[in-house]
């Protein structure tokens, strides 16, 4: 396949060096990608799409058509892809986890800067909005570490977090900061508690449940999707 990388880069007034800086690579690599000397893999497409603020499908031209390639939603119409960033925050489902500067226990939580993005995922936008009921701008993907949520979530799973859904009513699986790290747990409000208590539960019976006041916990968002290798 040919690609539109050079066209999109020049449309934004970027040199190869500038685009290379945004994608943590070299101008030589960008040149090879533009000329087709290096294959435009899915990983490259999502890195470049994030840097150019476009959809990954916009980078591709179907050979012999001159049109943009994409997942087809209907004859003659390209299906838009939502770009969801995977951020470098490990959801420690077992022993606490590690929070980077991306998700803080204070402030309004969930703030992400570009240098904390590990990669980006391209998912059909109508699926993200229509089936998952989340705005792409509110969604982040993080990695699960630990086994306390097994068999629901396994180490290495990627989960999507809806950062606009911060209320554990109804109960569900959330990414939270529990005072020690970012964890993926089942969270529910303890009825009639004053101050308000949250019960934080594991699906793995080998891990104990515990409670925290609502002021001790920073809810990052509800986990709404999981991806894993089988």
ROPA-907122 format. One record per residue: x, y, z of N, C-alpha, C, CB in turn; residue in one letter; residue number from 1. Coordinates in Angstrom, 1 decimal, padded with zeros to 4 digits. Atoms other than C-alpha are relative to their C-alpha. Glycine has a CB too. Layout:
BEGIN
n_c1/n_c2/n_c3/ca_c1/ca_c2/ca_c3/c_c1/c_c2/c_c3/cb_c1/cb_c2/cb_c3/resn/resi
X/Y/Z/X/Y/Z/X/Y/Z/X/Y/Z/a/NUM .
...
end
This chain:
BEGIN
n_c1/n_c2/n_c3/ca_c1/ca_c2/ca_c3/c_c1/c_c2/c_c3/cb_c1/cb_c2/cb_c3/resn/resi
000.8/-001.2/000.0/000.0/000.0/000.0/000.9/001.3/000.0/-000.9/000.0/001.2/x/1 .
-000.6/-001.3/-000.1/001.0/003.6/-000.7/-000.5/000.6/001.3/-000.3/000.9/-001.2/x/2 .
000.5/-000.6/-001.2/000.6/006.0/002.2/000.0/001.5/-000.2/000.8/-000.4/001.2/x/3 .
000.2/-001.5/000.1/-000.2/009.7/002.8/000.8/000.7/001.1/-001.5/000.4/000.2/x/4 .
-000.8/-000.6/-001.1/002.4/010.3/005.5/000.7/001.3/-000.4/001.1/-001.0/000.5/x/5 .
-000.7/-001.2/000.4/004.4/012.9/003.5/-001.0/001.1/-000.2/000.8/-000.2/-001.3/x/6 .
001.0/-001.0/000.2/001.2/014.7/002.5/-000.5/000.6/001.3/-001.2/-000.6/-000.8/x/7 .
000.5/-000.4/-001.3/-000.1/014.8/006.1/001.0/000.8/000.8/-000.5/-001.1/000.8/x/8 .
-001.1/-000.7/-000.7/003.2/015.9/007.5/000.2/001.4/-000.6/001.3/-000.8/-000.1/x/9 .
-000.2/-001.3/000.6/003.6/018.7/005.0/-001.2/001.0/000.2/000.3/-000.1/-001.5/x/10 .
001.2/-000.8/-000.2/000.0/019.8/005.5/000.1/000.7/001.4/-001.2/-000.8/-000.1/x/11 .
-000.1/-000.6/-001.3/000.9/020.6/009.1/001.3/000.8/000.2/000.0/-001.1/001.1/x/12 .
-001.2/-000.8/-000.1/004.2/022.3/008.2/001.1/-000.6/000.8/-000.3/001.4/000.5/x/13 .
-001.0/000.7/-000.8/006.3/019.7/009.9/001.2/-000.5/-000.9/-000.6/-001.2/000.7/x/14 .
-001.1/000.6/000.7/009.8/018.7/008.8/000.1/-001.5/000.5/001.3/000.7/000.4/x/15 .
-000.2/001.4/-000.4/010.9/015.0/009.0/000.5/000.0/001.4/000.9/-000.7/-000.9/x/16 .
-000.7/-000.1/-001.4/013.0/016.0/012.1/-001.1/000.3/001.0/001.1/001.0/000.0/x/17 .
001.0/-000.4/-001.0/010.0/017.6/013.8/-001.0/-001.2/000.3/-000.8/001.2/-000.5/x/18 .
000.9/001.2/-000.2/007.7/014.5/013.2/000.8/-001.1/000.7/-000.5/-000.5/-001.4/x/19 .
-000.7/001.0/-000.7/010.5/012.2/014.3/000.1/000.3/001.5/001.5/000.0/-000.6/x/20 .
000.0/-000.3/-001.4/010.7/014.1/017.6/-001.3/-000.3/000.7/000.3/001.5/000.1/x/21 .
001.3/000.3/-000.6/007.0/013.7/018.2/-000.2/-001.5/000.1/-001.1/000.5/-000.9/x/22 .
000.3/001.4/000.0/007.2/009.9/017.5/001.2/-000.8/000.6/-000.3/-000.5/-001.4/x/23 .
-001.1/000.6/-000.6/010.5/009.2/019.3/000.8/-000.9/-000.9/-000.4/-000.8/001.2/x/24 .
-000.8/000.7/001.0/012.3/008.1/016.2/001.0/000.9/-000.7/-000.9/-000.8/-001.0/x/25 .
-000.9/-000.8/000.7/014.7/009.5/013.6/-000.6/000.4/-001.3/001.3/-000.8/-000.3/x/26 .
000.5/-000.5/001.3/014.2/011.5/010.4/000.3/-001.0/-001.0/000.8/001.3/-000.3/x/27 .
-000.3/001.1/001.0/015.8/008.6/008.5/-001.1/-001.0/000.0/001.3/-000.7/000.3/x/28 .
001.1/001.0/000.0/013.0/006.3/009.7/-001.2/000.6/-000.6/-000.2/-000.4/001.5/x/29 .
001.2/-000.6/000.6/010.3/008.8/008.8/000.2/000.0/-001.5/-000.1/001.5/000.5/x/30 .
-000.2/000.0/001.4/011.9/009.1/005.3/-000.3/-001.4/-000.6/001.4/000.4/-000.3/x/31 .
000.3/001.4/000.5/011.8/005.3/004.9/-001.5/-000.3/000.0/000.8/-001.0/000.8/x/32 .
001.4/000.3/000.0/008.2/005.1/006.0/-000.7/000.8/-001.1/-000.5/000.5/001.4/x/33 .
000.6/-000.8/001.1/007.2/007.9/003.6/000.2/-000.6/-001.4/000.5/001.4/000.0/x/34 .
-000.3/000.6/001.3/008.9/006.2/000.7/-000.5/-001.4/-000.2/001.5/000.1/-000.3/x/35 .
000.4/001.4/000.1/007.6/002.7/001.5/001.1/-000.9/000.2/-000.8/-000.2/-001.2/x/36 .
-001.1/001.0/-000.2/011.0/001.3/002.2/-000.1/-000.7/001.4/001.3/000.8/000.0/x/37 .
000.3/000.7/-001.2/009.8/000.4/005.7/-001.5/-000.1/000.1/000.6/000.8/001.3/x/38 .
001.4/000.3/-000.1/006.4/-001.2/006.3/-000.7/000.8/001.1/-000.2/-001.5/000.2/x/39 .
000.8/-000.8/-000.9/003.8/001.0/007.9/-000.9/-001.0/000.9/-000.9/001.0/-000.7/x/40 .
000.7/001.0/-000.9/002.8/-001.5/010.7/-001.1/000.7/000.8/001.0/-000.7/000.9/x/41 .
001.0/-000.6/-000.9/-000.2/-001.0/013.0/000.6/000.9/001.1/-000.8/-001.1/000.6/x/42 .
-000.6/-000.8/-001.0/002.1/000.3/015.7/000.5/001.3/-000.5/001.3/-000.8/000.6/x/43 .
-000.5/-001.3/000.6/003.7/002.9/013.4/-001.2/000.8/-000.3/000.8/-000.3/-001.3/x/44 .
001.1/-000.8/000.4/000.3/003.9/012.1/-000.6/000.8/001.2/-001.1/-000.8/-000.6/x/45 .
000.6/-000.6/-001.1/-001.0/004.6/015.6/000.9/001.1/000.7/-000.4/-001.0/001.1/x/46 .
-001.0/-001.0/-000.5/002.2/006.4/016.7/-000.1/001.3/-000.8/001.4/-000.5/000.0/x/47 .
000.0/-001.1/000.9/002.1/008.6/013.6/-001.4/000.7/000.1/000.3/-000.4/-001.4/x/48 .
001.3/-000.6/-000.1/-001.7/009.2/013.9/-000.1/000.9/001.2/-001.1/-001.0/000.0/x/49 .
000.0/-000.8/-001.3/-001.3/010.4/017.5/000.8/001.3/-000.2/000.6/-000.8/001.1/x/50 .
-000.9/-001.1/000.2/001.6/012.7/016.4/-000.6/001.0/-000.9/001.3/-000.4/-000.5/x/51 .
000.6/-000.9/001.0/-000.4/014.1/013.5/-001.5/000.4/000.3/000.1/-000.7/-001.4/x/52 .
001.4/-000.3/-000.4/-003.8/014.3/015.3/-001.0/-000.4/-001.1/-000.1/001.5/000.4/x/53 .
000.9/000.5/001.0/-005.5/012.2/012.7/-000.4/-001.4/000.3/000.6/000.1/-001.5/x/54 .
000.3/001.4/-000.2/-007.1/008.8/012.4/001.1/-000.9/-000.7/-001.4/-000.3/-000.6/x/55 .
-001.0/000.8/000.6/-004.8/005.9/011.7/-000.3/-000.4/-001.5/000.2/-001.3/000.8/x/56 .
000.4/000.3/001.3/-006.8/005.0/008.6/000.3/001.1/-001.0/-001.5/-000.3/000.0/x/57 .
-000.3/-001.1/001.0/-006.1/008.4/007.1/001.4/-000.1/-000.6/-000.1/001.4/000.8/x/58 .
-001.3/000.1/000.5/-002.5/007.4/006.6/000.1/-000.9/-001.2/000.9/-000.6/001.1/x/59 .
-000.1/001.1/001.0/-003.3/004.6/004.1/-000.8/000.4/-001.2/-000.5/-001.3/000.6/x/60 .
000.6/-000.1/001.3/-004.2/004.8/000.4/-000.1/-001.4/-000.6/000.7/001.0/-000.9/x/61 .
000.2/001.3/000.6/-005.7/001.7/-001.1/000.6/000.0/-001.4/-001.4/-000.5/-000.1/x/62 .
-000.7/000.1/001.2/-003.6/000.7/-004.1/-001.0/000.0/-001.2/000.9/-001.2/-000.1/x/63 .
000.8/000.0/001.2/-005.3/001.6/-007.4/-001.3/000.8/000.2/-000.3/-001.3/-000.4/x/64 .
001.2/-000.7/-000.2/-008.1/003.6/-005.8/000.2/001.5/000.2/-000.8/-000.6/001.1/x/65 .
-000.2/-001.4/-000.4/-006.6/006.8/-004.5/-000.8/000.4/001.2/-000.4/000.9/-001.2/x/66 .
000.8/-000.3/-001.1/-009.0/006.6/-001.6/000.7/-000.5/001.3/-001.3/-000.7/-000.1/x/67 .
-000.6/000.3/-001.3/-008.3/006.3/002.1/-000.6/-001.4/000.4/-000.4/001.0/001.1/x/68 .
000.4/001.3/-000.4/-008.4/002.7/003.4/-000.4/000.1/001.4/001.2/-001.0/-000.1/x/69 .
000.5/000.0/-001.4/-010.3/001.9/006.6/-000.9/-001.2/000.1/-000.7/001.2/000.4/x/70 .
001.0/001.0/-000.3/-012.6/-000.6/008.2/-001.4/000.5/-000.5/-000.1/-000.4/001.5/x/71 .
001.2/-000.6/000.7/-015.8/-000.3/006.1/-001.2/-000.2/000.9/-000.2/-000.7/-001.3/x/72 .
001.3/000.0/-000.8/-019.0/000.5/008.0/-001.2/-000.3/-001.0/-000.2/001.2/000.8/x/73 .
001.0/000.1/001.0/-021.1/000.6/004.8/000.6/000.2/-001.3/-001.3/000.9/000.3/x/74 .
-000.6/-000.2/001.3/-020.5/000.5/001.1/000.2/001.5/-000.3/-000.9/-000.6/-001.1/x/75 .
-000.3/-001.4/000.4/-018.7/003.7/000.0/000.3/000.9/001.2/-001.1/000.5/-000.7/x/76 .
-000.3/-000.8/-001.2/-018.2/004.9/003.6/001.1/-000.6/000.8/-001.2/000.3/000.8/x/77 .
-001.1/000.5/-000.8/-015.0/004.7/005.6/-000.5/000.1/001.5/001.2/000.9/-000.2/x/78 .
000.4/000.0/-001.4/-015.4/003.8/009.3/001.0/000.8/000.8/-000.2/-001.4/000.5/x/79 .
-001.0/-000.8/-000.8/-013.8/006.4/011.6/000.5/-000.8/001.2/-000.7/001.3/000.5/x/80 .
-000.7/000.6/-001.1/-011.3/005.2/014.1/000.2/001.0/001.2/001.3/-000.6/-000.4/x/81 .
-000.3/-000.8/-001.2/-011.2/006.6/017.7/001.4/-000.4/000.5/-001.0/-000.2/001.1/x/82 .
-001.3/000.3/-000.5/-007.6/006.9/018.9/000.0/000.1/001.6/001.0/001.0/-000.6/x/83 .
000.1/000.1/-001.5/-007.4/005.8/022.6/001.5/-000.2/000.5/-000.9/-001.2/000.5/x/84 .
-001.4/000.1/-000.4/-004.0/006.4/024.3/000.1/-001.1/001.1/000.5/001.3/000.6/x/85 .
-000.4/000.9/-001.1/-002.4/003.6/026.5/001.0/000.8/000.8/000.5/-001.4/-000.5/x/86 .
-000.9/-000.8/-000.8/-000.8/005.5/029.3/000.9/-000.9/000.9/-000.7/001.0/000.8/x/87 .
-001.0/000.7/-000.8/002.2/004.4/031.4/-000.3/000.0/001.5/001.4/000.5/-000.3/x/88 .
000.4/000.1/-001.4/000.3/003.8/034.6/-000.4/-001.5/000.1/-001.2/000.9/000.4/x/89 .
000.3/001.4/-000.2/000.2/000.2/035.8/-001.1/-000.2/001.0/001.3/-000.8/000.4/x/90 .
001.1/000.3/-001.0/-003.0/-001.0/037.4/000.4/-001.2/000.7/-001.4/-000.2/-000.8/x/91 .
-000.4/001.1/-000.8/-001.8/-003.2/040.2/-001.1/-000.7/000.6/001.0/000.5/001.0/x/92 .
001.1/000.7/-000.5/-004.5/-005.7/040.6/000.3/-000.8/001.3/-000.6/-000.9/-001.0/x/93 .
-000.4/000.7/-001.2/-002.5/-007.4/043.3/000.6/000.9/001.0/000.9/-001.1/-000.3/x/94 .
-000.7/-000.6/-001.1/000.2/-005.8/045.3/000.1/001.5/000.0/001.3/-000.5/000.1/x/95 .
000.0/-001.4/-000.2/-000.7/-002.1/045.1/000.2/000.7/-001.4/001.1/000.4/000.9/x/96 .
-000.2/-000.7/001.2/000.7/-001.1/041.7/000.9/001.2/000.0/-001.4/000.3/-000.6/x/97 .
-000.9/-001.1/000.1/002.7/001.8/040.5/-000.7/001.1/-000.7/001.3/-000.4/-000.7/x/98 .
000.6/-001.2/000.6/001.3/005.3/039.7/001.1/000.9/-000.5/-000.9/000.7/000.9/x/99 .
-000.9/-001.0/000.5/003.3/007.5/037.4/-000.6/001.4/000.2/000.3/-000.2/-001.5/x/100 .
000.5/-001.4/-000.2/002.8/011.3/037.2/-001.3/000.1/-000.8/001.0/001.0/-000.5/x/101 .
001.2/-000.1/000.8/-000.1/010.5/034.8/-001.3/000.0/000.9/-000.1/-001.1/-000.9/x/102 .
001.2/000.1/-000.9/-002.6/009.7/037.6/000.4/000.3/001.4/-000.8/-001.4/-000.1/x/103 .
-000.5/-000.4/-001.3/-002.2/011.5/040.9/-001.1/-000.2/001.0/000.4/001.5/-000.1/x/104 .
001.0/000.1/-001.0/-003.9/011.0/044.2/-000.7/001.3/000.3/000.6/-000.5/001.2/x/105 .
000.6/-001.3/-000.3/-004.6/014.7/044.4/-000.5/000.7/-001.3/000.9/001.0/000.7/x/106 .
000.5/-000.7/001.2/-006.1/017.3/042.0/-001.2/-000.7/-000.5/001.1/000.0/-001.1/x/107 .
001.2/000.6/000.5/-008.7/016.0/039.7/000.3/-001.4/-000.6/-000.6/000.9/-001.1/x/108 .
-000.3/001.4/000.5/-006.9/012.7/038.9/000.1/000.0/-001.5/-001.1/-001.0/000.4/x/109 .
000.1/000.3/001.4/-006.5/011.3/035.4/000.6/001.0/-001.0/-001.4/-000.1/-000.3/x/110 .
-000.6/-000.9/000.9/-004.3/014.0/033.9/001.1/-000.7/-000.7/000.4/001.3/000.7/x/111 .
-001.0/000.7/000.7/-002.1/012.7/031.2/000.8/000.9/-001.0/-000.6/-001.2/-000.9/x/112 .
-000.8/-000.8/000.9/000.8/014.4/029.3/000.5/-001.0/-001.1/001.1/000.7/000.7/x/113 .
-000.3/000.8/001.2/002.0/013.3/025.9/001.2/-001.0/000.3/000.4/000.9/-001.1/x/114 .
-001.1/000.9/-000.2/005.3/011.8/027.2/-000.3/-001.2/000.9/001.2/000.8/000.6/x/115 .
000.4/001.1/-000.8/003.4/009.4/029.4/-000.8/-001.0/-000.8/-000.8/000.4/001.2/x/116 .
000.8/000.9/000.9/001.6/007.8/026.4/001.0/-001.1/-000.5/-000.6/000.7/-001.1/x/117 .
-000.8/001.1/000.5/003.1/004.3/025.7/-000.3/-000.3/-001.5/-000.3/-001.3/000.8/x/118 .
000.4/000.2/001.3/001.2/003.8/022.5/-001.5/000.4/-000.2/000.1/-001.5/-000.4/x/119 .
001.4/-000.3/000.2/-002.3/004.4/021.0/-000.7/-001.1/-000.7/-000.2/001.3/-000.8/x/120 .
000.9/001.0/000.6/-005.1/002.1/020.0/-001.0/000.6/-000.9/-000.7/-000.9/001.1/x/121 .
001.0/-000.5/000.9/-007.4/002.6/017.1/-001.2/-001.0/000.0/000.5/000.1/-001.4/x/122 .
001.3/000.8/-000.1/-011.0/001.3/017.7/-001.1/000.8/-000.8/-000.4/-000.3/001.5/x/123 .
001.1/-000.7/000.7/-014.1/002.0/015.6/-000.7/000.9/000.9/-000.9/-001.0/-000.6/x/124 .
000.6/-001.0/-000.9/-015.5/005.2/016.9/-001.5/-000.3/000.3/000.1/001.4/-000.6/x/125 .
001.4/000.3/-000.3/-019.1/004.0/016.6/-000.1/-001.1/001.0/-000.7/-000.4/-001.3/x/126 .
000.0/001.0/-001.0/-018.2/001.0/018.7/000.3/000.6/001.4/001.0/-001.1/-000.3/x/127 .
-000.3/-000.7/-001.3/-016.6/003.2/021.4/-001.1/000.8/000.5/001.3/000.9/-000.2/x/128 .
001.2/-000.9/-000.4/-019.5/005.6/021.5/-001.3/-000.8/000.2/-000.2/001.2/-000.9/x/129 .
001.3/000.6/000.0/-022.4/003.3/020.7/-000.1/-001.2/000.9/-000.3/-000.4/-001.4/x/130 .
000.0/001.3/-000.8/-021.4/000.0/022.4/000.6/000.2/001.4/000.7/-001.1/-000.7/x/131 .
-000.6/-000.2/-001.3/-019.1/001.1/025.2/-000.5/001.3/000.7/001.5/000.2/-000.1/x/132 .
000.7/-001.2/-000.6/-021.0/004.4/025.8/001.1/000.9/000.7/-001.0/-000.4/001.0/x/133 .
-001.1/-000.8/-000.5/-017.8/006.4/026.3/000.5/001.0/-001.1/001.2/-000.8/000.6/x/134 .
-000.6/-000.9/000.9/-016.4/009.5/024.7/001.4/-000.3/-000.2/-000.2/001.5/000.4/x/135 .
-001.4/000.4/000.1/-013.0/008.7/023.2/000.9/000.9/000.8/000.4/000.1/-001.5/x/136 .
-000.8/-000.9/-000.8/-011.6/011.8/024.9/000.1/-000.3/001.4/-000.5/001.5/-000.2/x/137 .
000.0/000.3/-001.4/-012.5/010.4/028.3/000.6/-001.4/000.2/-001.4/000.0/000.5/x/138 .
-000.4/001.4/-000.1/-011.0/006.9/027.6/001.5/-000.1/000.0/-000.6/-000.8/-001.1/x/139 .
-001.5/000.4/000.0/-007.5/005.6/028.5/000.1/-001.5/000.2/000.7/000.8/001.1/x/140 .
-000.2/001.5/-000.1/-006.1/002.1/028.3/001.2/-000.1/000.9/000.3/-000.7/-001.3/x/141 .
-001.1/000.3/-000.9/-003.8/000.8/031.1/000.1/-001.5/000.1/-000.3/000.6/001.4/x/142 .
-000.3/001.4/-000.2/-002.2/-002.5/031.9/-000.2/-000.5/001.4/001.5/-000.3/-000.4/x/143 .
000.3/000.6/-001.3/-003.2/-004.9/034.7/001.3/-000.7/000.4/-001.2/-001.0/-000.1/x/144 .
-001.1/000.7/-000.6/-000.5/-006.1/037.0/-000.5/-000.7/001.3/001.2/000.9/000.4/x/145 .
000.4/000.7/-001.2/-001.1/-008.7/039.7/-001.2/-000.9/-000.3/-000.3/001.0/001.1/x/146 .
001.0/001.0/000.3/-003.7/-011.5/040.1/-001.2/000.2/000.9/000.6/-001.3/000.2/x/147 .
001.1/000.0/-001.0/-006.2/-010.2/042.7/-001.4/000.1/-000.7/000.2/001.2/000.9/x/148 .
001.3/-000.1/000.7/-008.9/-009.7/040.0/-000.2/-001.2/-000.9/-000.1/001.2/-000.8/x/149 .
000.2/001.3/000.7/-008.4/-013.2/038.5/-001.2/-000.7/000.6/001.3/-000.9/000.0/x/150 .
-000.2/000.3/001.5/-010.3/-014.8/036.8/-000.6/001.1/-000.9/-000.6/-001.3/-000.3/x/151 .
000.6/-001.0/000.8/-012.0/-011.6/035.7/001.1/000.8/-000.9/-000.7/001.0/000.8/x/152 .
-001.1/-000.7/000.6/-008.7/-009.7/034.9/001.3/-000.7/000.3/000.0/001.5/000.4/x/153 .
-001.3/000.7/-000.1/-005.3/-011.3/034.3/001.1/001.0/-000.2/000.0/-001.2/-001.0/x/154 .
-001.2/-000.8/000.2/-001.8/-009.9/034.5/000.3/000.2/-001.5/001.2/-000.6/000.7/x/155 .
-000.2/-000.2/001.4/-001.0/-008.3/031.2/-001.2/000.4/-000.8/000.6/-001.2/-000.6/x/156 .
001.2/-000.5/000.6/-004.6/-007.5/030.3/000.1/001.5/-000.2/-001.3/-000.4/000.7/x/157 .
000.2/-001.4/000.2/-005.3/-004.1/028.8/-001.4/000.3/000.3/000.5/000.5/-001.4/x/158 .
001.4/-000.4/-000.3/-008.4/-002.4/030.2/-000.2/001.5/-000.4/-000.3/-000.2/001.5/x/159 .
000.4/-001.3/000.3/-010.2/000.7/029.1/-000.7/000.6/001.2/-000.8/000.1/-001.3/x/160 .
000.5/-000.7/-001.2/-011.0/003.2/031.8/-000.8/001.3/-000.5/001.1/000.5/001.0/x/161 .
000.8/-001.2/000.3/-013.9/005.7/031.4/000.2/001.0/001.2/-001.5/-000.4/-000.2/x/162 .
-000.3/-001.0/-001.1/-012.6/008.7/033.4/-001.1/001.0/000.3/001.3/000.8/-000.4/x/163 .
001.1/-000.8/-000.3/-015.9/010.4/033.2/-001.0/-000.7/000.9/-000.8/000.4/-001.3/x/164 .
000.9/000.8/-000.9/-017.6/007.7/035.3/000.7/-000.2/001.3/-000.5/-001.4/-000.7/x/165 .
-000.8/000.0/-001.2/-016.3/008.3/038.8/-000.8/-000.5/001.2/000.5/001.3/000.3/x/166 .
000.9/000.3/-001.1/-019.3/007.2/040.9/-000.3/-001.5/000.1/-001.3/000.7/-000.1/x/167 .
000.2/001.5/-000.1/-019.4/003.5/042.2/-001.4/-000.3/000.4/001.0/-000.5/001.0/x/168 .
001.5/000.3/-000.2/-023.2/003.5/042.1/-000.6/000.0/-001.4/-000.7/000.9/001.0/x/169 .
-000.1/001.4/-000.5/-024.0/001.0/040.6/001.4/-000.4/000.2/-000.7/-000.9/-000.9/x/170 .
-001.4/000.5/-000.2/-021.0/-001.0/041.9/000.6/-000.5/-001.3/000.0/-001.1/001.0/x/171 .
-000.6/000.6/001.2/-018.5/-002.2/039.3/001.5/-000.1/000.2/-000.3/000.9/-001.2/x/172 .
-001.5/000.1/000.0/-014.8/-002.6/038.5/000.5/001.4/-000.4/000.5/-001.1/-000.9/x/173 .
-000.5/-001.3/000.2/-012.9/000.6/038.8/001.6/000.0/000.1/-000.5/001.0/001.0/x/174 .
-001.4/-000.3/-000.3/-009.3/001.9/038.5/000.0/001.1/001.1/000.8/000.4/-001.3/x/175 .
000.0/-000.9/-001.1/-008.6/003.7/041.7/001.4/000.2/000.5/-000.9/-000.4/001.2/x/176 .
-001.2/-000.3/-000.8/-005.8/005.3/043.7/-000.4/-000.3/001.5/000.6/001.4/-000.2/x/177 .
000.5/000.3/-001.4/-006.1/003.7/047.2/001.0/000.5/001.1/-000.1/-001.5/000.1/x/178 .
-001.0/-000.5/-001.0/-003.3/005.6/048.9/001.4/-000.6/-000.2/-000.5/-000.2/001.4/x/179 .
-001.3/000.7/000.2/-000.5/003.2/047.8/000.3/-000.1/-001.5/-000.1/-001.3/000.7/x/180 .
-000.3/000.1/001.4/-000.9/002.9/044.1/-001.3/-000.1/-000.8/000.8/-001.3/-000.3/x/181 .
001.2/000.1/000.9/-003.3/002.5/041.1/-000.3/-001.5/000.0/000.3/000.5/-001.4/x/182 .
000.4/001.4/000.0/-005.3/-000.7/041.5/-001.3/-000.1/-000.7/-000.2/-000.4/001.5/x/183 .
001.2/000.4/000.7/-008.1/-002.4/039.6/-000.8/-000.9/001.0/000.2/-000.7/-001.4/x/184 .
000.7/000.7/-001.1/-010.8/-003.5/042.1/-001.5/000.2/-000.3/000.3/000.5/001.4/x/185 .
001.4/-000.2/-000.1/-014.5/-004.0/042.5/-000.3/001.0/001.2/-000.8/-001.3/000.3/x/186 .
000.2/-001.1/-000.9/-015.8/-000.9/044.3/-001.5/000.2/000.2/000.7/001.3/-000.4/x/187 .
001.4/-000.3/-000.3/-019.2/-000.3/046.1/-000.1/000.8/001.2/-000.8/-001.3/000.1/x/188 .
000.2/-000.9/-001.2/-020.5/002.2/048.6/-000.6/-000.9/001.1/-001.0/001.2/-000.4/x/189 .
000.6/000.7/-001.2/-021.2/000.8/052.1/-001.2/000.8/000.4/001.1/-000.1/001.2/x/190 .
001.2/-000.7/-000.3/-024.8/001.6/052.8/000.0/000.6/001.4/-001.2/-000.9/-000.1/x/191 .
000.2/-000.8/-001.3/-025.6/004.2/055.6/001.3/000.3/000.7/-000.9/-000.9/000.8/x/192 .
-001.3/-000.3/-000.7/-021.9/004.8/056.3/000.2/001.5/000.1/001.2/-000.7/-000.7/x/193 .
-000.2/-001.4/-000.3/-020.9/008.1/057.8/001.3/000.2/000.8/-001.2/000.7/000.7/x/194 .
-000.1/-000.5/001.4/-018.4/009.2/056.6/-000.2/-001.1/-001.0/001.4/000.7/-000.2/x/195 .
000.2/000.9/001.0/-019.0/007.5/053.4/001.2/-001.0/-000.2/-000.4/000.7/-001.4/x/196 .
-001.0/001.0/000.2/-017.1/004.2/053.1/-000.1/-000.7/-001.4/000.0/-001.0/001.1/x/197 .
000.0/000.8/001.2/-016.1/002.4/049.9/000.6/-001.4/000.4/000.8/000.6/-001.1/x/198 .
-000.6/001.3/-000.1/-015.7/-001.4/050.0/000.7/-000.4/-001.2/-001.2/-001.0/000.3/x/199 .
-000.9/000.3/001.1/-012.9/-002.5/047.8/000.3/-001.5/000.0/001.4/000.9/000.1/x/200 .
000.0/001.5/000.0/-013.1/-006.1/046.7/000.8/-000.6/-001.1/-001.4/-000.5/-000.1/x/201 .
-000.7/000.7/001.0/-011.0/-008.6/044.8/-000.9/-001.2/-000.4/001.4/-000.5/000.6/x/202 .
000.7/001.2/000.5/-012.4/-011.4/042.6/000.8/-001.3/000.4/-000.2/000.1/-001.5/x/203 .
-000.8/001.2/-000.4/-009.5/-013.7/043.7/-000.2/-000.2/001.5/001.5/000.2/-000.4/x/204 .
000.2/000.2/-001.5/-010.5/-015.2/047.1/001.2/-000.1/000.8/-000.8/-001.3/000.2/x/205 .
-001.2/000.0/-000.8/-006.9/-015.3/048.1/000.4/001.4/000.4/001.1/-000.7/-000.8/x/206 .
-000.3/-001.4/-000.4/-006.9/-011.5/048.5/-001.1/000.5/000.8/000.2/000.8/-001.3/x/207 .
001.0/-000.5/-000.9/-008.7/-009.8/051.3/-000.6/001.3/-000.6/000.7/000.3/001.3/x/208 .
000.7/-001.2/000.3/-011.3/-007.1/050.8/000.4/001.0/001.1/-001.5/-000.2/000.0/x/209 .
-000.3/-001.0/-001.0/-010.8/-003.8/052.6/-000.9/001.2/-000.3/001.5/000.4/000.0/x/210 .
000.9/-001.2/000.1/-012.6/-000.5/053.2/000.9/001.3/000.1/-001.1/000.0/001.0/x/211 .
-000.7/-001.3/-000.1/-011.5/003.1/052.7/-001.1/001.1/000.0/001.0/000.3/-001.2/x/212 .
000.9/-001.1/000.1/-013.3/006.4/053.3/000.1/000.6/-001.4/000.2/001.1/001.1/x/213 .
000.0/-000.5/001.4/-014.3/008.2/050.1/001.1/001.1/-000.1/-001.4/000.6/-000.3/x/214 .
-001.1/-001.0/000.1/-011.7/010.9/051.0/001.4/-000.6/-000.1/-000.1/000.9/001.2/x/215 .
-001.3/000.7/000.1/-008.9/008.3/051.1/000.2/-000.6/-001.3/000.1/-001.1/001.1/x/216 .
-000.1/000.7/001.3/-009.6/007.0/047.6/-000.2/001.0/-001.1/-001.0/-001.2/-000.1/x/217 .
000.2/-000.8/001.2/-009.2/008.7/044.3/-000.5/-000.9/-001.1/001.3/000.8/-000.5/x/218 .
000.5/000.8/001.1/-011.5/007.1/041.7/000.4/000.6/-001.3/-001.6/-000.1/000.1/x/219 .
-000.5/-000.4/001.3/-009.9/007.3/038.3/-001.0/-000.2/-001.1/001.3/-000.7/-000.3/x/220 .
001.1/000.2/001.0/-012.7/005.8/036.3/-000.4/-001.5/000.0/000.5/000.4/-001.4/x/221 .
000.6/001.3/000.1/-014.9/002.8/035.6/000.7/-000.8/-001.1/-001.5/000.0/-000.2/x/222 .
-000.6/000.8/001.1/-013.3/-000.1/033.7/-001.1/-000.6/-000.8/000.9/-001.2/000.7/x/223 .
001.1/000.3/000.9/-015.5/-000.8/030.7/000.3/-001.0/-001.1/-000.6/001.2/-000.6/x/224 .
-000.4/000.8/001.1/-013.5/-003.0/028.4/001.3/-000.7/000.3/000.1/000.8/-001.4/x/225 .
-001.3/000.7/-000.3/-010.7/-005.6/028.5/000.4/-000.6/-001.3/-000.1/-001.0/001.1/x/226 .
-000.6/000.7/001.1/-008.4/-006.9/025.8/001.1/-000.9/000.5/000.5/001.0/-001.1/x/227 .
-001.0/000.9/-000.4/-006.2/-009.9/026.2/000.4/-001.0/-001.1/-000.4/-000.8/001.2/x/228 .
-000.4/001.0/000.9/-004.2/-012.5/024.3/-000.5/-001.4/000.5/001.6/000.0/-000.2/x/229 .
000.5/001.3/-000.4/-005.7/-016.0/024.4/000.9/-001.1/-000.7/-001.4/-000.2/-000.4/x/230 .
end
